[in-house]
C-alpha cells in the first residue's frame, strides 16, 4: 500500500490544492502516512 504525506506552505489556495491532491491519491488507493510511518511519497506544496 502506498503511503503519502503532504506538507503545505502558503495561502488557503495551497491548502485547497493539497486537499484535491490528497483526494486523488486516496481514490487511487493511497493512504496518508501517520507520524510513525515513513511515506513512500512526500509532497511539498508551496507558492512560487
Backbone as JSON Lines, residues from 0, in Angstrom:
{"i":0,"aa":"X","n":[0.84,-1.17,0.0],"ca":[0.0,0.0,0.0],"c":[0.89,1.24,0.0]}
{"i":1,"aa":"X","n":[0.58,2.18,-0.86],"ca":[1.35,3.41,-0.96],"c":[0.95,4.38,0.14]}
{"i":2,"aa":"X","n":[1.96,4.87,0.87],"ca":[1.72,5.86,1.93],"c":[2.23,7.21,1.44]}
{"i":3,"aa":"X","n":[1.46,8.25,1.71],"ca":[1.8,9.58,1.22],"c":[1.69,10.58,2.36]}
{"i":4,"aa":"X","n":[2.53,11.59,2.32],"ca":[2.47,12.67,3.31],"c":[2.56,14.0,2.57]}
{"i":5,"aa":"X","n":[1.77,14.96,3.02],"ca":[1.76,16.29,2.43],"c":[2.26,17.3,3.46]}
{"i":6,"aa":"X","n":[2.96,18.32,2.96],"ca":[3.33,19.46,3.79],"c":[2.98,20.68,2.95]}
{"i":7,"aa":"X","n":[2.11,21.53,3.46],"ca":[1.6,22.66,2.7],"c":[2.04,23.97,3.32]}
{"i":8,"aa":"X","n":[2.6,24.83,2.5],"ca":[3.0,26.17,2.9],"c":[2.21,27.17,2.07]}
{"i":9,"aa":"X","n":[1.81,28.26,2.7],"ca":[1.17,29.3,1.91],"c":[-0.28,29.54,2.27]}
{"i":10,"aa":"X","n":[-0.99,30.01,1.26],"ca":[-2.35,30.53,1.46],"c":[-3.4,29.42,1.44]}
{"i":11,"aa":"X","n":[-4.65,29.85,1.54],"ca":[-5.77,28.91,1.54],"c":[-5.9,28.18,0.2]}
{"i":12,"aa":"X","n":[-5.46,28.82,-0.88],"ca":[-5.49,28.15,-2.18],"c":[-4.57,26.93,-2.16]}
{"i":13,"aa":"X","n":[-3.4,27.07,-1.57],"ca":[-2.48,25.93,-1.45],"c":[-3.11,24.82,-0.62]}
{"i":14,"aa":"X","n":[-3.79,25.18,0.44],"ca":[-4.44,24.17,1.28],"c":[-5.53,23.44,0.49]}
{"i":15,"aa":"X","n":[-6.28,24.18,-0.31],"ca":[-7.33,23.56,-1.13],"c":[-6.71,22.65,-2.19]}
{"i":16,"aa":"X","n":[-5.61,23.07,-2.79],"ca":[-4.93,22.23,-3.78],"c":[-4.43,20.94,-3.14]}
{"i":17,"aa":"X","n":[-3.9,21.04,-1.93],"ca":[-3.42,19.85,-1.23],"c":[-4.56,18.89,-0.96]}
{"i":18,"aa":"X","n":[-5.71,19.4,-0.56],"ca":[-6.87,18.54,-0.33],"c":[-7.31,17.85,-1.62]}
{"i":19,"aa":"X","n":[-7.26,18.57,-2.73],"ca":[-7.62,17.98,-4.02],"c":[-6.65,16.86,-4.39]}
{"i":20,"aa":"X","n":[-5.35,17.11,-4.18],"ca":[-4.35,16.08,-4.45],"c":[-4.54,14.87,-3.53]}
{"i":21,"aa":"X","n":[-4.79,15.13,-2.26],"ca":[-4.98,14.04,-1.3],"c":[-6.18,13.18,-1.7]}
{"i":22,"aa":"X","n":[-7.26,13.81,-2.12],"ca":[-8.44,13.05,-2.56],"c":[-8.11,12.18,-3.77]}
{"i":23,"aa":"X","n":[-7.35,12.72,-4.71],"ca":[-6.98,11.95,-5.91],"c":[-6.12,10.75,-5.53]}
{"i":24,"aa":"X","n":[-5.17,10.95,-4.63],"ca":[-4.32,9.83,-4.19],"c":[-5.14,8.79,-3.44]}
{"i":25,"aa":"X","n":[-6.09,9.23,-2.61],"ca":[-6.94,8.27,-1.88],"c":[-7.76,7.43,-2.85]}
{"i":26,"aa":"X","n":[-8.31,8.08,-3.88],"ca":[-9.1,7.34,-4.88],"c":[-8.23,6.32,-5.62]}
{"i":27,"aa":"X","n":[-6.94,6.62,-5.73],"ca":[-6.01,5.69,-6.4],"c":[-5.51,4.6,-5.45]}
{"i":28,"aa":"X","n":[-5.95,4.63,-4.19],"ca":[-5.6,3.57,-3.25],"c":[-4.52,3.93,-2.25]}
{"i":29,"aa":"X","n":[-4.03,5.14,-2.25],"ca":[-3.01,5.56,-1.29],"c":[-3.65,5.89,0.05]}
{"i":30,"aa":"X","n":[-2.84,5.84,1.09],"ca":[-3.28,6.24,2.43],"c":[-2.32,7.29,2.96]}
{"i":31,"aa":"X","n":[-2.81,8.13,3.84],"ca":[-1.95,9.13,4.46],"c":[-1.06,8.47,5.5]}
{"i":32,"aa":"X","n":[0.23,8.77,5.45],"ca":[1.18,8.21,6.4],"c":[0.98,8.87,7.76]}
{"i":33,"aa":"X","n":[1.02,8.08,8.8],"ca":[0.95,8.63,10.15],"c":[2.33,9.11,10.57]}
{"i":34,"aa":"X","n":[2.41,9.76,11.72],"ca":[3.69,10.3,12.18],"c":[4.75,9.23,12.39]}
{"i":35,"aa":"X","n":[4.33,8.01,12.71],"ca":[5.3,6.95,12.97],"c":[5.59,6.09,11.73]}
{"i":36,"aa":"X","n":[5.07,6.49,10.58],"ca":[5.31,5.76,9.33],"c":[6.11,6.63,8.36]}
{"i":37,"aa":"X","n":[7.01,6.0,7.65],"ca":[7.72,6.7,6.58],"c":[6.86,6.65,5.32]}
{"i":38,"aa":"X","n":[6.64,7.8,4.67],"ca":[5.84,7.8,3.46],"c":[6.65,7.29,2.26]}
{"i":39,"aa":"X","n":[5.95,6.73,1.29],"ca":[6.58,6.39,0.02],"c":[6.74,7.63,-0.84]}
{"i":40,"aa":"X","n":[5.8,8.56,-0.68],"ca":[5.81,9.82,-1.43],"c":[5.6,10.96,-0.45]}
{"i":41,"aa":"X","n":[6.41,12.01,-0.6],"ca":[6.27,13.21,0.22],"c":[6.05,14.37,-0.75]}
{"i":42,"aa":"X","n":[4.97,15.11,-0.57],"ca":[4.67,16.24,-1.45],"c":[4.72,17.52,-0.63]}
{"i":43,"aa":"X","n":[5.56,18.44,-1.08],"ca":[5.66,19.77,-0.5],"c":[4.95,20.72,-1.46]}
{"i":44,"aa":"X","n":[3.89,21.34,-0.99],"ca":[3.11,22.27,-1.81],"c":[3.34,23.67,-1.27]}
{"i":45,"aa":"X","n":[3.87,24.55,-2.14],"ca":[4.15,25.93,-1.72],"c":[3.89,26.88,-2.87]}
{"i":46,"aa":"X","n":[3.92,28.16,-2.57],"ca":[3.79,29.19,-3.6],"c":[5.11,29.32,-4.36]}
{"i":47,"aa":"X","n":[5.0,29.92,-5.52],"ca":[6.22,30.13,-6.32],"c":[6.95,31.37,-5.88]}
